[in-house]
Amino acid sequence: QVQLQESGPGLVKPSQTLSLTCTVSGGSISSGGYYWSWIRQHPGKGLEWIGYIYYSGSTYYNPSLKSRVTISVDTSKNQFSLKLSSVTAADTAVYYCARVARPNLMVDYWGQGTLVTVSS
Amino acid sequence: QSVLTQPPSVSGAPGQRVTISCTGSSSNIGAGYDVHWYQQLPGTAPKLLIYGNSNRPSGVPDRFSGSKSGTSASLAITGLQAEDEADYYCQSYDSSLSGPGVFGGGTKLTVL
């Protein structure tokens, strides 16, 4: 059973960089066949795809966030990470890491989510 | 504003059948990309409910079914139960957006 767990600060100051890490257990990021993804949900709102990464390092980002987002992978630690720069209050959301099956892009495993609040 | 349009809310009495629509266009559902559905219970992460338009993952009751036709997809829930009260999201891919997949705006199901 694959499990994903987000970790990182729950509070980030405006203009700083939000950094989160997702640790994957029960399966290897390097096994192929999947993208590793970040998805967020603003309070009381719907789901927004931030982007995803393949174990080789290929990335796909939401065009609306592309200029501020970096997703990276560390196969040795079976982890992948999110960096979102120049955050504002509009980036306050629950951030989920997730596994995305190729090629049909179904999200078959989700982390529990972590709330990140942007506030001074 | 998502490229996949869902009704904001639907409701039904226990035992009834409800459907949730997901309307797209020729660059997403109509282009043949798969549609997946997720159920999000209050305070929890979304859970895969239907994949590949009409397939149920192991453990999902057969009261839940999915279909796709043209530029739209639908989720049907029969024999509605109180525990089905949740938010439901459709998801697909849009070739015009040059990014990852897209989610519908979500539908709140209320069991009366």
Interface residues (C-beta under 8 A of the other chain):
Chain A: Y35 S37 G46 L47 E48 W49 I50 G51 Y52 Y60 Y61 N62 P63 K66 Y96 V100 N104 L105 M106 V107 D108 W110 G111 Q112 G113
Chain B: S2 Y33 D34 H36 Y38 T44 A45 P46 K47 L48 Y51 G52 P57 Y89 Q91 S92 Y93 L97 S98 G99 P100 G101 V102 F103 G104 G105 G106
